[in-house]
Amino acid sequence: MSSSEWGSNIFTMDTENTYEMYGEQLRAKCFEEEIYRYAFSELGYYTKPIAILICIFGLLGNGYVLWLLDSHIKRNPFTTYILNLTAADFGLLMFLSLSLIFLFADDLCGLPLPVRISAIPLLHLCQFCYTASLCFHTIISIERCLSVSFLSCYQHRRPQSLSSGLSVLVWILCVMFCGMEISFYLVYNMVLYPVVKNMFIVVIWVLPPILAVFTLLLLAKMCCNSQRRLPGSLTTAILLSLLFFLLCHGPWSITFLLSSPKHSQTLIALSQLLYSVNGSIKPVLYYLVGKRGKCSSTEPLKVIFRRVFQDEHYPLQENVLTDAEKLSAVTCSTQAIN
C-alpha cells in the first residue's frame, strides 16, 4: 500500500469516526430535547403553578415529619424506614419544584434551548429520589406484611440492624446509578443509555409488582383481623401511604410503556401532578390517622404524630411519652368522662 493510499484510508477512518461521534452526540441531544419537551412542556400553563404550590406544602409537611422523626421520636425498625422515605420524598419535591419553577419561567418569557437543556440534571435528581422512594416503599410493604403475618417469628429472628443496613444500601445504590448518569451527562453531554435502561427495568418491571403483591397481602390480612381488633395506627398509616403510592405510580408507568406521543404527553402531564401529590400526601395521612377517634381538637402536632409512629408490634418502653403528652392524654380522658 502506497503512502498516499495509507493516508487516504487514515483520513477516511478519522472522518467516519468523527461522523459517528457527531451522530451519537446529535442523537443524545435529540433524546434530551424529547425528554424536556415531553416531560414538562405539556403540563400546561395552569397546572405548573398548582404543582408548585403542592410541592411547597409537601416540603413543609415532610420537613416537619423529618425533624420530628430525627429528633423527637424513639427509633424503631419502621420509623427508620419512614425517616428515610420522608427524606426521599423531601428531595423529590425539592427538585421537582425547582424544575417546575424553571419551566414556568420558560412559559412566561421563553428560554434558549441550551438553557432549557440544562434542566436535564434536575430530571436525573428527581429520578434518583423517586427510585429511592420506590425502594423504601417496597421494603416497608414486605417487612410490614411479614410482621403482621408472623409477629412472633419476625420479632425474634429479625436482625436489629436490618433497617439501618437496608437503608444505607438503598441510598448507596441510588447515588451510584444517579451519579453515573449525571457525571456522564456533565462530562460528555450525553445520556448514559445502559444505566437509564437498567433503572427503567427496576422502576417499571421489578419493584412495582413486588410492592403491589405485598400491599394487597397486607390489606387482606388487615381486613381479616379487623373483625377481632382494629389495626394499629402505624399499620393503617403505612397501608394508606402504600396504596396512594401505587395509585400515583400507575400513570407514570403507563407513560413509559405507551409508544404514542399523543397519549404520552397527557399522561406525563398527569404524572407530574401525581408526583407532587404523592410526595406531599403522607404527612396529611399521618395527621388524619393520629387524630382518629381522639377528643381534643387542640392537641399538639407532636403528640398526634408520635401517636402514629408508636409501633404496636414493639415493646412499650420504646414509646415513652413525655410529660406534656401524658398531660394531654389525661385531659382528653377527663373530657371524655365529663
C-alpha positions in Angstrom: 0.0 0.0 0.0 1.4 3.4 -1.0 1.8 6.2 1.4 -0.9 8.2 -0.3 -3.4 5.3 -0.1 -2.5 4.7 3.6 -3.0 8.4 4.3 -6.3 8.4 2.4 -7.5 5.4 4.5 -6.5 7.0 7.7 -8.3 10.2 6.7 -11.4 8.2 5.8 -11.3 6.3 9.1 -10.9 9.6 11.0 -13.8 11.1 9.1 -16.1 8.1 9.8 -15.2 8.2 13.5 -15.9 11.9 13.6 -19.3 11.4 11.9 -20.1 8.5 14.2 -19.2 10.5 17.3 -21.1 13.5 16.0 -24.1 11.3 15.2 -24.1 9.9 18.8 -24.0 13.4 20.2 -26.8 14.5 17.9 -28.9 11.5 18.9 -28.2 12.3 22.6 -29.2 15.9 22.1 -32.4 14.9 20.3 -33.2 12.5 23.1 -32.6 15.2 25.7 -34.8 17.6 23.8 -37.6 15.0 23.7 -37.3 14.4 27.4 -37.6 18.1 28.0 -40.4 18.6 25.6 -42.5 15.6 26.7 -41.7 15.6 30.4 -42.6 19.2 31.1 -44.0 21.3 28.3 -47.4 19.6 28.3 -48.0 20.2 31.9 -49.8 23.3 30.8 -49.6 26.9 31.8 -52.0 26.4 34.7 -51.0 23.1 36.1 -47.4 24.1 36.8 -48.3 26.7 39.5 -50.7 24.1 41.1 -48.0 21.5 41.2 -45.5 24.1 42.6 -47.9 25.0 45.4 -48.5 21.4 46.2 -44.7 20.8 46.3 -44.2 23.8 48.7 -46.9 22.5 51.1 -45.4 19.0 50.8 -41.9 20.3 51.6 -43.2 22.0 54.8 -45.0 18.8 55.9 -42.2 16.4 55.1 -39.7 18.8 56.7 -41.7 18.8 59.9 -42.0 14.9 59.9 -38.3 14.6 59.1 -37.4 16.9 62.0 -39.8 15.0 64.3 -38.5 11.5 63.4 -34.9 12.5 63.6 -35.0 14.3 67.0 -38.2 13.7 69.0 -39.4 10.2 68.4 -37.8 7.0 69.7 -36.5 4.9 66.8 -37.9 1.6 65.9 -37.4 -0.5 62.7 -40.3 1.1 60.8 -39.6 4.7 61.9 -36.1 4.2 60.5 -37.6 3.3 57.1 -40.2 6.1 57.3 -37.4 8.6 58.1 -35.5 7.6 55.0 -38.7 7.6 52.9 -39.5 11.1 54.1 -36.1 12.2 53.2 -36.5 10.8 49.7 -39.9 12.5 49.3 -38.4 15.8 50.5 -35.7 15.6 47.9 -38.2 14.6 45.2 -40.4 17.6 46.0 -37.5 20.0 46.1 -36.0 19.0 42.7 -39.5 18.8 41.2 -40.5 22.2 42.4 -37.2 23.7 41.1 -37.8 22.1 37.7 -41.3 23.4 37.5 -40.3 26.9 38.5 -37.6 26.8 35.9 -40.0 25.7 33.2 -42.8 28.0 34.3 -40.3 30.8 33.7 -39.7 29.4 30.3 -43.5 29.5 29.6 -43.6 33.2 30.7 -40.6 34.6 28.9 -39.1 31.8 26.8 -35.6 30.5 27.4 -32.9 29.5 24.8 -32.7 25.8 24.1 -29.2 25.4 25.7 -30.6 26.9 28.9 -33.6 24.6 28.8 -31.5 21.5 28.2 -29.5 22.5 31.4 -32.6 21.4 33.3 -31.9 17.7 32.4 -29.7 17.1 35.6 -32.8 18.1 37.7 -34.7 15.3 35.9 -32.0 12.8 36.9 -32.2 14.0 40.5 -35.9 13.6 40.5 -35.5 10.1 39.2 -32.9 9.4 41.9 -35.2 10.5 44.7 -38.2 8.7 43.2 -36.3 5.5 42.8 -35.2 5.7 46.4 -38.8 6.3 47.5 -39.9 3.3 45.5 -37.3 1.1 47.1 -38.3 2.2 50.6 -42.0 1.6 49.9 -41.2 -1.9 48.7 -39.1 -2.7 51.7 -41.7 -1.3 54.1 -44.5 -3.3 52.4 -42.5 -6.6 52.7 -41.5 -6.1 56.3 -44.9 -4.9 57.5 -46.6 -7.8 55.8 -44.2 -10.2 57.5 -44.5 -8.5 60.9 -48.3 -8.7 60.7 -48.5 -12.3 59.5 -45.6 -13.8 61.5 -45.3 -11.5 64.5 -43.5 -13.8 67.0 -41.0 -15.2 64.5 -40.4 -11.8 63.0 -39.6 -10.2 66.3 -37.2 -12.9 67.5 -35.3 -13.6 64.2 -35.1 -10.2 62.6 -31.6 -8.7 62.9 -31.7 -5.4 64.9 -29.6 -3.5 62.4 -31.5 -4.7 59.4 -33.4 -1.3 58.9 -30.2 0.7 59.0 -28.3 -1.6 56.8 -31.0 -1.8 54.1 -31.5 2.0 54.2 -27.8 2.6 53.7 -27.7 0.0 50.9 -30.6 1.7 49.1 -29.0 5.1 49.2 -25.6 3.8 48.1 -27.1 2.1 45.0 -29.3 5.1 44.1 -26.4 7.5 44.5 -24.2 5.3 42.4 -26.5 4.9 39.5 -27.7 8.5 39.6 -24.1 9.8 40.0 -23.1 7.8 36.9 -25.9 9.3 34.9 -25.3 12.9 35.9 -21.5 12.6 35.7 -21.7 11.1 32.2 -24.1 13.8 31.1 -22.0 16.7 32.5 -18.7 15.4 31.1 -19.8 14.1 27.7 -23.1 16.0 27.4 -24.8 12.7 26.5 -27.2 10.2 28.1 -25.8 7.0 29.6 -28.2 4.6 27.9 -27.2 1.3 29.7 -27.8 2.9 33.1 -31.1 4.5 32.0 -32.2 1.2 30.7 -31.4 -0.7 33.9 -33.1 1.9 36.0 -36.1 1.7 33.8 -36.3 -2.1 34.2 -36.1 -1.8 38.0 -38.6 1.1 38.4 -41.1 -0.3 35.9 -40.9 -4.1 35.9 -39.2 -5.3 39.1 -40.2 -3.3 42.2 -43.8 -2.2 41.5 -45.1 -5.8 41.2 -43.4 -6.8 44.4 -44.8 -3.7 46.1 -48.3 -4.4 44.8 -48.3 -8.1 45.9 -47.2 -7.4 49.5 -49.5 -4.3 49.8 -52.5 -6.4 48.8 -51.5 -9.2 51.2 -51.2 -6.6 54.0 -54.6 -5.2 53.1 -56.1 -8.7 53.1 -54.5 -9.5 56.5 -55.9 -6.3 58.0 -59.4 -6.9 56.6 -59.3 -10.4 58.2 -58.1 -9.2 61.5 -60.4 -6.1 61.7 -63.3 -8.3 63.0 -61.3 -9.2 66.0 -59.4 -5.9 66.7 -58.8 -2.6 64.9 -55.4 -2.3 63.2 -52.8 -0.1 64.9 -52.2 3.5 63.8 -48.8 2.8 62.3 -50.1 -0.2 60.2 -53.0 2.0 59.0 -50.7 4.8 58.0 -48.3 2.5 56.2 -51.1 0.8 54.3 -52.6 4.1 53.2 -49.3 5.5 52.1 -48.6 2.3 50.1 -52.0 2.4 48.4 -51.6 6.1 47.5 -48.1 5.4 46.1 -49.4 2.6 43.9 -52.3 4.8 42.7 -49.8 7.6 41.8 -47.2 5.2 40.2 -49.7 3.8 37.7 -49.9 6.7 35.2 -46.1 7.2 35.4 -45.6 3.5 34.4 -48.2 3.7 31.6 -46.4 6.8 30.3 -43.2 4.9 29.6 -45.0 1.8 28.3 -47.1 3.7 25.7 -45.4 4.4 22.4 -47.8 7.1 21.2 -46.5 10.6 21.9 -50.1 11.8 21.7 -51.0 9.8 24.8 -47.6 10.1 26.5 -47.9 13.9 26.7 -51.2 13.8 28.5 -50.1 11.0 30.9 -46.8 12.8 31.7 -48.7 16.0 32.5 -50.8 13.9 34.9 -47.8 12.2 36.3 -46.1 15.4 37.3 -49.1 16.4 39.3 -49.3 12.9 40.8 -45.6 13.2 41.7 -46.3 16.3 43.8 -49.4 14.9 45.4 -47.8 11.5 46.2 -44.8 13.2 47.8 -46.9 15.6 49.8 -49.8 13.4 51.0 -48.0 11.3 53.6 -47.8 14.0 56.4 -51.6 14.6 55.9 -52.2 10.8 56.2 -50.1 10.7 59.4 -52.1 13.6 60.8 -55.5 12.1 60.0 -54.6 8.6 61.4 -53.2 10.2 64.5 -56.4 12.2 65.1 -58.6 9.2 64.5 -61.1 8.8 67.4 -59.4 11.5 69.6 -61.4 14.0 71.5 -59.2 17.1 71.7 -59.1 19.4 68.8 -56.1 21.4 70.3 -53.7 18.6 70.6 -50.1 19.5 69.7 -48.9 18.2 66.4 -46.0 16.4 68.1 -48.4 14.4 70.2 -50.5 13.4 67.1 -47.6 12.3 65.1 -46.0 10.5 68.0 -49.2 8.5 68.4 -48.9 7.4 64.8 -45.3 6.3 65.0 -45.7 4.2 68.1 -45.5 0.7 66.7 -48.0 -1.6 68.3 -45.7 -4.6 67.5 -42.8 -3.4 69.7 -42.4 -3.1 73.4 -43.9 0.0 75.1 -40.6 1.2 76.5 -39.6 2.2 73.1 -42.5 4.6 73.0 -42.2 6.5 76.3 -44.4 9.6 76.5 -43.2 13.0 77.6 -44.9 14.9 80.4 -46.7 17.1 78.0 -48.1 14.1 76.2 -49.2 12.4 79.4 -51.0 15.7 80.4 -52.7 15.8 77.0 -53.9 12.2 77.4 -55.2 12.9 80.9 -57.0 16.0 79.7 -58.6 14.0 76.8 -59.8 11.3 79.2 -61.3 13.9 81.6 -63.2 15.5 78.7 -64.5 12.1 77.7 -65.7 11.3 81.2 -67.4 14.7 81.6 
